[in-house]
């Protein structure tokens, strides 16, 4: 999908095939797409700031996730209009440039915050606050909390995607949903403990309370896994397997990190309850109470890793505390489950990834072998692969079998939905047709997909079809190769040769981006569409207007070519 503010560079044949031009030219748009928001003629400081702000907060067409929800330039532009004209225009669109950078920022922040919060809960003690031990770590905790509050303020103005639909309303904090629960968890876990719990008021219940609410940060691990996958997509990683293994590696490391904190903190929290350490606790045996935090963490991390992966399990001989025994058993079971999960996940991904995707790869493989057997050029092979990718979206389906298996009621519902879409689109001729005629038109539609540079219609040829542009962008050229205009979603063309006395096509239509087009044969067009007098008058008026514009553009372009040629001859020395 090409950006809205720049036109794709396309190699197209100059004008009509009848000209038999040997050279190709680079396509340069002379018709710029509508800019949202529109630029003012003489912008001041606030106008420039406002335009810059919306360029960052409105939908960004180059977002890799944009093609999942919007299929063409016009659909993207309509979404930008909707957001810009809505009451929540100040919110940040979930597919905007600012949202992409914010997702990367959140990914880094959550990785650091979750790790630091777990260390704070397990390794810092209330008495360290009085003795100014771990001062640098406490300062780091304050910085993390302040940055977390900046992130919270941005989240208040973030849109989101709910059940495949883009939502930009405001605010998220008052809605009862899983997203709002995570939002409140982030608010509570970002409480600045070392600002509020000072030396003067740092009592034990207050310290324990702050540790409890700080542990809510661990609820964001699931959201962080999603952000990791989304950030990798922003970076251009398309392999789901690569994204899965990165997420799995982070999940395993985070589990080891959290269990290391639990293993170390358990004896100390037992001391808070009972009043003293157990005589056989591993913390006292390794003399870790007076060691620096770095040494304590290294010991705890290797101990938890050994338990999780089953490298070393302390046998129960009666000298372990019950809580230590439970933690050992938990780590051992979880480690075995993780190992089993990794093996099963890898086998599932490699062997049974997705039956539709496997079938698609098989079809594409057969097609590539067929093209090699035909000795097709590499450019044509790539265009065929792009065609299949657009048509099937990398998931093979048999359309004829699907239509055959559908019940009559479902077919009627699908037809009604297509009828509603046609009437709501810019194909205005369907607005005056009765339902029976529209259904007959739908039954005779022939769908085709055109890749960039494909010629849909050539001037001078006989016109036998009326074309409806379902999605995509096409360019209209005169006989001499002069670009007249662009047509986008909902447009129709080809009616000139069907309505006017001149039976030949008067313009060349070339696809600018991958476009889905529906064709209607001439006999069906005359039977179902032209039977309505009002529609015939509208089409005839539009056809005459288009023909006049094409002829005027052609005449002006020929005069320009002649003047350039004539001026060049005058410049030749005699």
N, C-alpha and C positions, 0 to 999 in steps of 0.2 A: 504494500500500500504506500503510495507516494504522499509526502507531506502536503499540507494544504497551501502553504505559502511559497512552495517551489514546485516547479513542474518537472516531471521525469524527463530525462534525455533519452529519446527513442530514435532509433534508426528506421526511417520509413522511406518508401519509394517516393520520389518527387512527383506528386500529382497522380495522374491517371496512367494506367498501364499502356494505354494506347499511345502515349508519348514516347514510350520505349527509351526512357532516360537510363543511361548506363550508370550514372553516378548516383550516390546516395547523399542525403544531407542530414545534418543533425536537427532534430526537432527542438525548436525553442518556442516556448509558450508566448503568444502575443495576447492571450486572454488570461489575466491573472484571476485566481480564485478570490472570493470575497474574504476580506480580512475581518476577524472577530477578536477584539473590538476594532471598529474602523478607526483608521488614523485621521486625525484632524489636520487641516491644511497648515496651520501655524501653531504647532504645539508649544505650550509653555512647560515649566518644570513639572507641574502637577499632571498635565496630560501625558508627558513622557513617563513619569513614575507610574501612572495608572495603567498605561499600555504595557509597561514592563511587568507590572504585577500580574495582570491577566495572562500575559504570555507564559508565566510560570505556574499559574493556578488553574488555567483551563486545560482541557484535554490535549495531550501531546500525541500526534499521529505516529511518531516513531517509537512509541512505547511498544515493546514486544507483546504485551498483553492486550493491546488495542484490537488486534485482528480477531480475538476471541469473541468480542462483543459487537464490533462494527465492521461491516464487510466492504465499505467503499469510502471514498472521500466525502461524498454527500452525507452519508450517515454520520461520519465524524463531525462534519460541519453542523448538522442538525443538533447533535449532542452539545456542541459548544454554544450554539444559540440557546438551547434549552437552559443550560447552566447559567449563561450570561444574563438571560432575561428572567431567571427565577428569583424568588425572594431570598434564596440562599446563595446569591452570587458571590458572597465573601468567603464561602467555604472552599477548601482545596479539593479539586477533583481527584479521585483515587487513581486515575490514569494520567495525571499531569506530570510535568517535569519536576515540580517541587515535591510531589508525592514520591517520585522515584528516588530523589536524593534523601528525602526523609526516611524512606524505608531502609536505605543503606545506613543512615545515621542510627536508626532504631536497632538495626541488626548489631552494629558495633557496640552500642550502648547496652543492650540487653546482655550480650556476651560478657561484658565487663561487670555490669551491675549484679548479675546472678552469681558470678564467681566471687565477687567482693563481698556481697551480702552473706553468702554461706560462710566465708572465712570469718567475717565479723561476728556472726552468731556463735561460731564454735570456738574461736581462738582468743577473742578479746574478753577481758574480765573487768568487772566493775572496779577492782582495786587498781587496775592500770590507769584509770582516769585520774586517780588521786596522785599517783606517782609519775605521771606524764610519760609512761612507757607506751611505745607504739604511737608516738605523736604523729609521725608522717603518715601512718596508715589512717589515723583518725581524720587528718586533713584531706586525704584522698577520699574518704567516705563522704565528707562534707561536699566535695566537688561533685562526686557522683550523684548525690541527692539533689544538688542545685541543677545539674544538667538534666536529671530526670524530671524536674518540675518544668523546665523549658520544653521538654518533650511532651509533657502532659498538656501544656498550654497549646501546643501545635495540634495535638490530637483532638482538642475541642473543636477545631475548625477543619477536621479531615472528613472527607466523604469516605464511603466504604462500598463494598460489593456484597450484596445480600442475595443469596439464591440465584446467582448469575445476573442480577440486575444492578445497575449502577445507581447508588443513592447518594445524594449530596445535601440532604436536609440537615437540620441543626436543632438541638445538639444530641450527641450520642449518650451523654451522661444520665439523662432522665429516662431512657428507655430500658425496660426490663428485658434483657437478652444476655447471652453469654458474653458478647462483646462488652456490654456495660459492666458485667461482673469483673472481667479482666481489667477494665479501666479503673474501677474502684480499688481492685487489688494493687494496681500500680500506684494509685494515689496514697493508699495507706502504707505500702512498703517503702515509699520514698520520704517518709517522715524524717526530718533531720535530727537523728538521735543525739549526736554530739553537740547540737545547738540547744536542744530542749532539756537534755539530761546532763546538767553541769555538775561540777563538784559539790555545790551547795545543796542541790535537790536530788542527787543521784541515789535514791533509795532502791533497795532490791526489787520490790514489786514493780516500780517504774521501769527498771532495767529489763526485767523479764517481759514486761508488756511490749517494749520496743523490739525485743528480740522476736516475739511472737508475730507482730505485724510485719517485721522485716522478712520473715519466712514466707509471706504471701508472694514475694517476688518470684518464688519458684513456680508459681502458677503460669508465669509467662514463658516457660520453656516450650510449650506447644506452639504459642504464637511465634516464638523465635525460630522454630523449625520451619514454619511457613515463610518467614522473612528471609531465611537463608536460601530457600528454593527460589523465591521471587528475586532476590539480589543476583543469584547466579543467572537467572533468565535475563536480567538487565545487562549482565556482562557478556551475553551472547552464548551462554551454555545451553544447548538444546537437548542434550542427552538426559533423559529421565534417570537412567542408571547412574550417571555421574552425580546428579543432584541427590539421588537417594543415598549413595555411599557417603557423600559429604555430610548429609544430615545424620546418617547412622554413626559416623565417626564422632560427630559432636555429641550425640546422645550418649554414646559409651563413655567418652571422656568426662562429660558432665556427671554421669552416674558415679564414676570413680571419684570425682571431685566432691560430690555431695556426701558419698559414703565415707570418704576420708574425714570430712568435717564431723559427721555423725560419730565415727569411731573415736575421734579425739574428744569430742564434747561430752560423750556419754559418761565417762568417769567423773567429770567435773559437775555435771548436773546431778549425778548420784550423790556427790558430796554435799550439794546444796540441800538435798532432801534428807539424807541420813546424818550429815554433819562431819563425815570423814571419808577418806579414800579407802577402797578395799586394799588389803595388804598385798594381794597378788595382782593388782591391776598393772597393765603393761606400761602405763604412763610413768609409774614409780620405778618399775624395773629398768626402764631406759633413761631415767632421770631427766624427763622432759619438762618438768614443771618450771624449772628455772632457765630452760634453753630459749634462744630467740625464736620468734614466730616462724622464720623460714625453716629452721631445723625441725620444729614441731610438725610443720605441714609436710615436709618431705617424708618423715617417719610415718605419719598417718596415711599419706597417699600410697606409699608402697605397701603398707599393711592392708589397706582396703583393696588395692589392686590384686594382691596375692589371694585375698579371700574371694573376690569376685570371679577371678579366672581360675580358681581352684588350684593355684600353685602351692599354697601352704595353708592348711587348715589346722588350727590348734585343737587337739583332741580334748574331749571333756574328761578331766581327771578329778573333778570335785573342787578344784581351786579357782575356777572361773566363776565370775558373778553371773547371775541369771540373765541380766541385760546384755552382757558381753556374749554369752552363748547364743542368745536370740539374734544379735547382730551378725555373728559368724555364720549361723545357719541361713539367715536372710541373704547375706552376701554370696554364699555358696550357691543357693538355689537360683538367685537372680543371675549370677554369672553363667550357670548352666543354661538357663532359659535364653540368655543373650546369645550364647554360642549356637544354640539350636535355632534361634530365630534368624541369625545371620545365614546359616546354611540353608534353611528353608526359603528365606527371602531371595537369596542368590539363585537357587534352583528355580524358584517361581518366576523370577524376572527373565532368566535365560531360556526357560523351556515353555512357560505358559504365560507370557507377558500379557498379550491381548490377542484374542483370536481374530478380531477385525484388522489389527495392525499386522499380524503375521500374514493374513490373507492378502493384505495390500502389498506387503513386501514381495510375496510370491508373484502377484500379478505384475508388479513393476519389474521384478527379475526376468519374467518371461518376456515382457515388452523390451527390456534392454537387450536380451539375447536376439530377439527378432530384429531390432534395429541394427545390431552388429552384423547379422546375417545379410541384411539389406544394404550394408555398407553406407549408412546414412552419415552425413557430416555431424561433427560433435555439437554444433550450434542447434541443429534440428533435434538431435537427441535430447539436449537439455530443455528445449522448448516443450517437447512431448512430456518429459518428466514433470515440468512445471504445470502443465495442463492437468495431468493426473493428480498432482498434489492439491491443486485448487479444487478440482471436481470432487475428490473423495476425502479431502482433509486427512490424508494418511490413514483412513479407516475404510476398508472396502465394504461396499454394500451392493446388493443386486436389486436395482429399483423395480424391475419387472416382477420379481418374486414378491417383493414387499407389497406392491399394488395388487397383486393377485390374491394375497392372503388377507388383505384388509376386508372387513365387513362393509356392507352397503352403508350402514349408518356412519361408520368412521370416514368413509370416502366422502359422504355428504358434508360432514363436519369440516374435513380438510378443504373441500371445495368452497364452503362458506367462508372459511378463514382466508383463503386466497382471494376470494371475491372482495372481502372487506379490505385487505391490503391493497388491492388494485384501486379501489375507490378512494382510499385515503392517500394514495400516492399522487404524483403529478400527472399520471395518465388520465387526463380529465375526460377523455372520450368515454370512459367506462361509467362516468357518473350519470349519463343519460340512457344507458342501455338497460333494458329489463333483465331481471335475474336469469330468465331462461336463455337469453342470447349470450349473456356472459358465461354461463355454464357451458354452452356449446362452443364458445370461443376457447375456454380453458381446455376443453377436451381435444381441441385441434392445435394447441400450442406445441411447438417443437423447440426444446431447449438446447442451446449450444453455448460453449465457453470459448472465448477468444483470448489468446495470450497477447501481451504487448507487441506491437508492430504488425499484428494480423490485419489484413484488409477484409473488412466485412462486406463492403459494397464498392464496386469500381465504376467510375463514371463512364458512360458510353455503353455499358452492358444493359441487358434487358432486366427489368425489375419484376420479380415474381413473388416477393414477400413483403410483408409489413413487419418491421422489427420493433420490439419493446425492450428497452434496456433495464433489466432487473437490478443490476449493480455494476458499478464500474464507471469508467470515463472513456469517451470516444471523441476523436477530432474530425471535423468536417472540412474537406478541402475542395477547392474548385478544380475545373478541368486543367488549369495551368499549374496547380500545386499550391495555390494561395490558401492559407488557413482562414476559415470563416468563423468558426465558433467551436465550443466544446459542448457535448451533451453528457448528462449524468443520470443518476438513478431516476427512473420514472419516465424518461424521455422516450419518444418514438420517432422513427424515421423510415424512409422508404415509401412514404405515401405519395410523393410527387409523381413517380412513374406509374402509380396505380390509379391516380385521379385525373391527371392532366392528359391532354392529347399526346404529348411527347412520351413515348413508351420507354425511352432510354433513361437510365439513371443519370441525374444531373450533378452528382457530387460523389466524391470518394470518402468513405467512412473507414477510419483506421482506429484500432483500439490503442488507447494510451496506457491503460493499466489492464490487468486481467479482468475481463468483463463477462457477465452472464447475460445472455440475450435470448429472448423468446421470439420465434418466427411464426407468422401466420400466413398461410398460402393465400394467393390472390383470390381464388374462388371462394374460400371461406370468409375472406375479408368482404367480398361483395355480397355474400349471402347473409352474414350475421351483423355486419357493421354498417354497410351502406344502405341497408334497408330502412334505417332511421334517418328521416330527412334532416332533423336538427344536427345530427352528427355529421352528415354529409356536408352541410353548409359550413360547419366549424372546421372540418378537415380541409375543405376546399379553400377557405379563407387563409388558413395557416399555410397550406401548400403554396398558394400564390405569394404570400409574404416571404416565405423561405426562398422561393425561386427568384423573386425580385432582389433579395439580399445577395444571393449567390451571383446573379448576373452583374449586379453593381460592383461587387468585390472583384469579380473576374475582369470586368472592363477596366477598373482602376488599376488592377495589378498589371494588365497588359500595357496600359499607357506608361506605367512606371518602368517596365522592362524595355519598352521602345525608347523612352527618353534616355535611359541609361545607356542603351546600345548606341543611340544616335549621338549622345554626348561623347562616347568613347571614340566613335569614328571621326568626329571633328577634332579630337585631340591628336589624331595620328598625323605626324609631320608629312607634308607633301614633298 
